[in-house]
């Protein structure tokens, strides 16, 4: 998956180029579609920065082998991102989860 493909998937689902992040909550990893989007005047990233950010996230998803999980999660999402409420998709990394869970 490329960043452009990820953006198209999100835009086709919700009609906006939403920001995304990968988040660790306890011992789980989530892909989150955030409520801010590129088309907003107040969006903090330029178009180029947004493209680079999405490409970086897409690279992680591809390397972790969870692209299909994200695609299905977005397509089957019943809600949309809204202020203060992201759409969260649990990423099952299998045995690789422990590589990304580091206790401080």
N, C-alpha and C positions, 0 to 999 in steps of 0.2 A: 504494500500500500504506500502511496505517496501522500504528501501533504495536500496536494490538489485534489486527490481522490477523497481524502478525509473531509476536506472542505465541501466538496460536492455532495457527499453523503449527508452531511449535516444540513447544508442549504436545501437540498431536495426534500428532507424530512420536515424542516421547520421554517424555511423561507428566509433564514438569516445565517450569516457566517459566525456562529457562536464560538467563543473561546473554549478551549479544552485544557484539562490538566490531568495529571496522574497523581493520585493521592494515596498515602498509606494511612489506614485507620486500624490501630492495634496490629494484628497480624494478617491483615488483608490489604490487597492493592485494588484500587478503583480507578476507572477511567471516568472522568466527570465532564459533562457538557455544561459550561457555566452560563450565566444569564447575560453577560455582556457580549456584544457582538460588533464585528468590524464596521458595519454600516452606521453605528451610533457615532454622533459627533464627539461624545466624551470617551470613546474607546481609547485606551492608553497606548496602543501599538499602531505603528504605521502599517500600511498594506504589506510592505516588504518584511517587516518584523513579524507580522502575523503569519505570513507564508513560511518564514524560517522556523517559527515556533511549531506550526502544524507539521512541517517536515520532520522536525526533531521527534515529536510525539509519534508520528507515523513510523519512524525508524524503530523506536522502542517497541511499538506494537508488533511490527513485523519480526524483529529479532526475538521477541518473546513468544511468537507463534499464537497470538491472540486476536489477530485481525478479524477472523470470523466471529468471535465473541462480541467484538465491538460493533461490527456490521449488524449482527442480529439484534443486539441490545438497542441500537439506535432505531432500527426499523420497527421493532416491537414495542418501543417506549410508548406508554399511554399518556404521559404528561409531557409538557414542554418546559424548558428552563424558564424560570421567572425570578424576579428580584429576590435574592436570598435563598433560592432553591435550585440547586443544580440537578441534572439528571445523572444519576450514578449507576455505573455498570461494573459489577464485580468482575475482576479478571482472575480466572483460575490459571495460575502459572504452573500448577502441578508441583513437581519436585523442585522447580526453580524458584519457588516462592521464598525459600530460606535465603537465597542469594541476595534478595532485595530487602529482607527484614533484618536490619542491624540495630541492636539495642545500643543506646548511648550510655 
